[in-house]
Structures are given as C-alpha cells and as structure tokens.
Amino acid sequence: RAGVPCERKSLYRDLNALSDAGFTVEKIRSKDTRYYWAGNPMTESDLLLFSNLVRISPQIPRKRKPELQKKLRAFVSLPLQKTAFSNLLSVVPESSVTERVYCNVEVLFDAILSGNKVRFSYRGTALREQVSPRRVSPLHTVSPYRLVWSDGYYLVAADEEESLVFYRVDRIEELTKTSFSTVDIREIGGDLDFDLDQYIKGYFTSLEDPVHMVFRISDGFLSEAERKFPFDATVEPAVDGSYLLTCDVSSDEALFGWLLLHSEDVQLLYPESAVCRLREFSRAAARVYVFDDTAESGINYEE
C-alpha cells in the first residue's frame, strides 16, 4: 500500500538481516504467520554509555561527535531522548583528533581490510625538521597491518626494506591506497606463528616508565633514530659534527641491544646509571660470545 515493491523472498531476507544485526525477531504461527520485533537491542543505559563514550573519546573528531550522538538518539523514543542524552557529563579538557587524521585512519582501515599497500609522505617533526626544516619528505610505500591507539594513532607497517616500523598517523600526509598487494606479515616477522598482537604489546610496554636520556647521533643516522624514537625529541648540533638527541625513553634490554647494534652511529651519554647498565649488559654478552675455542667455552660440538 505504501508503494514499496516486495515479495515473499525479500521479506525473509530482511527478517534474517534484522536477526543478524542483533534485533530479536519473533514469529507467531497461525493462519497468517506474523513477525514482530521483540524489543530494542540496546537498553537506555547502553545508549547512555555509548553517548558518553562518544563525548569523551579522543579518537573521534570534535565535529563528528554531534552527528554520532544524533544517530544514537534515533534508537530511543522522543521522551527518552531528553533524559538519556542530556548533558550529564562534562569533559575538561576536551581533546580529539583532527579531521585529517580521522580521514587517514579511514583510508588505512580500508587498505588493511583489502590487503593493499599505501603510499604517503611522512612529515618529520622534532628530529628532521630541526636539522633540515625545508627538506622534502620522500614518499613511503608500506604494507599496513594494524592501527594502534596510544595517546594518538600509530600505524604498524612493513617498509620498503621489509622491516616492521611504527608511524605516527598525525605525521602522515598525501595518503593514498595503491593497487599493490600487502606483503604477508609472516614473511616480515620471519615466523609462521608470528604474533603481531604480542609484538605490538611488547613495543608499547617498553615505552612505559621513560627515563630522560641523551644520545650522540652520527651525521646521516637521524632517520634511523627517528624510527626508533617516535615520540617528541629534541636535537642540536654538536661540536664534532654529530648531533645530541634528548628524549624520554624506557631503559630496557631492547634499547641496549639496539644501541650495541648501532654503536658506531649512536652512543648513550646520560644518565650515568643507564650508561653503567649498558656497560654491564655488553660485558655479559661478551662473556658468552667472546670465545672461539670450543674447549674454552666448555661445549663439545661433536657430541
């Protein structure tokens, strides 16, 4: 009667779609089988919770929050809208990501789901811009795997050298999805059972309880240092042509291993307590691996 074309099969599809979406559809068997919606899938307290989450969420741009709350209000009757969605919660200070970052997140989600690489320019901040502020950032083509929220969005991806790298999404510009397929994460991790979630958890856990540190960085190693220290850092030229990098970072074994691996390009200068720990860490490694003679090491390789 309303002029909407329909048939029996389309009605069944619609009913199944409602059930799949969480709506409770009940059936009354009689001469004329009838269907009815048994109730709202979300209670008033559920909607109030979602409304407050939207209000306080820093992941949502400020301009989009009223739109989302308006859509949530459509789930309840008009009288309930005045009570359930009244301003019972104040957020101070109210912070949220920018619209550009949110658009980047949408593109990245789309690329991850479709299994396509992305290309973008990466805006340097503390390190690169202090040394060469007018330098044009090259385009990066990476395989995106996961987005992480930790005081801002981070992209976990494999770069052109097929190494796992963390990029801050707020530094990503000119982002586009390419037609190239993403490299299998198991090839990047080097293990068929590589657990990306554990890798991410370990990376961000190592950033807890940061210590104020100063490093000497050789000329030409700033890009690598920026990848290791993604958070805000300061850098200034040293007398010998190197750079002094100052940042807050966790003093753990992962950092010490990285420092030993790149000892020709980066040295830890401060604090002295961390320098002493690094010395002992290197001595312990040397005691294990310095022996070339199997007899001295106490290992009979023939057995």
Buried (B, 14 or more C-beta within 10 A) or exposed (E): EEEEEEEEEEEEEEBEEBEEEEBEBEEEEEEEEEBEEEEBEBEBEBBBEBBBEBBBBBBBBEEBBEEBBEEBBEBBEEEBBEEBBEEEEEEEEEEBBEEBBBEBBEBBEEBBEEEBBBBBBBBBBBBBBBBEEEEEBEEBBBBBBBBBEEEBBBBBBBBEEEEBBBBBBBBBEEBEBEEEEBBEBEEBBEEEEBEBEEBBEEBEEBBEEEBEBBBBBBEEBBEBBBBBBBBEBEBEEEEEEBBBBBBBBBBBEEBBEEBEEBEEBBBBBBBEEBBEBBEEBBEEEEEEEEEEEEEEEEEEEEE
